[in-house]
Amino acid sequence: MEVILLERIAKLGQMGEVVKVRDGYARNYLLPTGKALRANAANKTRFDAERATLEARNLERKSEAQKVAEALEGKSFIVVRAAGETGQLYGSVAARDIIDTLAGEGFNIARNQVELNNPIKSIGLHKVTLHLHSEVEIAVEINVARSAEEAERQAKGESLTSADAIYGVDEDALRPEDFFNPEAEYEDEEA
């Protein structure tokens, strides 16, 4: 099916271009969301008549997205989750969790704007890309940790996936003498 794009769409084309897409993609996504019109004579004349207003609206959306991107620039967000000693999360951090965290800081981001191909399943610092507009992208840092204190330590560059980092004990340096005293007097329990 041929459609006229009403806005720039990544890997497809610019506003005003007539592109050929699969029927399902057009019917299920492009047409219902208002991102495209069917390419016929009536819609082509309609697009030419409305082109100026569409470009102005697109420019306005882009400037709003740019403002949000500037506010998000260089920010790090902390997500506290339960995890094992190896740093493996008991659950995961999905796009929904990232949206909730950003909303808690005052940023309204839609779920489809978060690019997270796989959920985050380990503690650490993770870069997540946000698509605020078809021409505006920004990467934010998500700091997944067991507690706010660990998040601060992780932000300083410390790795928290070993017992040494978690408990302050170097498990390779432990010796049997650390667990029992061979010279201790033991009482016989014969009574």
N, C-alpha and C positions, 0 to 999 in steps of 0.2 A: 504494500500500500504506500502511496506517495502522500507525504504530509508537508505542510509549511510550518517551520519552527517559529514559535512566538517568543522564544528566548534561546540563549546559547545553552547547548547541552553537550557535556563532555563526550568526546569520542563519536559525536554524531554530526554536529554542525553549528553554525552561527544563526542568529536571528534572521529570519527572512528567507533562508535557504529552503529549497524544495529537496527533500531527501526521501529515499525509498527505505522503508523499515518493514519488519514483519508485521503481519496483520494483528497478531495478539498483543505485541508491544504497543502498537498504535491504539487499539481498542481498549486495552486494560490499563495503560499508563499515560501515554502522551495526550490523548483526547480528553479523558475524564479530569486530569489535573490541569488542563488549560495550557499545556506547554506546546500544543500544536493544533493545527486545523487540517482537515482533509484538503488535499490539493485538487481543487476544481476551480472553474472560472469565477464563480460567485465569491468563493473564499479568497481568491487572489486579489480581486478588486476590493474586498472588505479589508484585507491585510494592508494593501497600499493606502487605503483611506485612514486606517488606524495606526499606521507605522510610527508616526511622531509620538502619539500618546504611549504606545508600547515601549518605545525607546526611552522616553522620559521616566516611565514607571520602572523600567529595568535599571536605569541609572540611579534612581532613588533607592531601590532595594540594594543595589551594590554599595552605595555610600553608607547605608545603615549597617550592612554587613561589615564594611570596612571599620566602622566605629567600634563594633563589637569585637572585631579581630584585634584592634589596637588595645582594647581593654583586657583581652585575654593574653596578649603578648607576654611571654616569659613567665606566666603563672603556673603554679604547681598545685594540684588538688590532692588531698589526702583521703584515701578510702581505707577504713579499718575493717579487717576481716580476720576470722579465726584461721590459723594455719598450723601445720605440723612443724617439727624441728628442721626439716629439710627445706622449708619455705613453700611447700605445696599447700595451696588453699583447700579448706574443707568444702568450699563451694566454688564460686567463680565471680568475677566482676564482668558484667555484661553491659551493653550499651544503655540499658535502662538504669543501671546503677550510676553510670557516668552522668547521665542526664539529671538524676536526682541530686548528685553531688554538685553539679554546676548550678542547678536551680537553688540549692542552699546558699550559694554564693551570689545569687541574683542574676544569673544568666539563663535566659529561656532559649534552649536549644531543642530542636525536634529530634526524634529518634533516627529519622532517615538522614540526618546531617552528621551523625557519628559514624566514622569509618572504622569498624572493628570486625574484621573477618572472623576471628576466633575469640571467644571470651578469655579474659586474663585469668590464669589458674595458678600463678605463683606470686609471692611477694617481690617487691622491687620497684624500680622506676620504669614506667612504660610510657612511650610516646603514642598518643592517639590523635589522629587527624580529624578535624571538624570541617565540613563543607558548609560554610555559612551562606554562600551564593555560588552560582556556577563559575564565577571568576574569582572568588575569595575563599582560600583555604588557610587553615592555621593548625599547627600541631601544639597540643598542650601536654603537660607531663602529669601522669597519674601515679601517685606514690601509694602503692598498696603495702600496708604494714599490719602487724598484729595490734599495735597501739600507737598513740600519738607520739610517745617517746621514741619508739622504734622508727617512726616516720621521720623524725628529726635526725636521728642517727643515719638513716638511709640517705637523706638529702645531703648530708655531709660527705657521702661517698663510701660509707661503711657497708660491708656485706653482712646480712643477718641470716645466712642460711647454714650456720654451723653452731654447735654447742658453745664454742668459745665466744662467738658474737652474742649469742642469746644470754648465756649464763655467766660469762666472764671466766670460763674454765677451758683450758686447752686440753681436749680429751686425749691427744696423742702423748701428752707429757704425764699422764696419770700412771702411777705404778701400784702394784699390789699393796705396798706399805701405806699408801694413802687411805686404804679402806680398813685396814686392821693393824693393830700394834702387835708384832710378834713377841715382844717382851712383856706383854701384859700378863698379869696373874689371873688365871681362870680357876674358878671354884668348881670342884666336882659336884655334880648334882645328885650324888648318892645320898639319899636321905630316907 
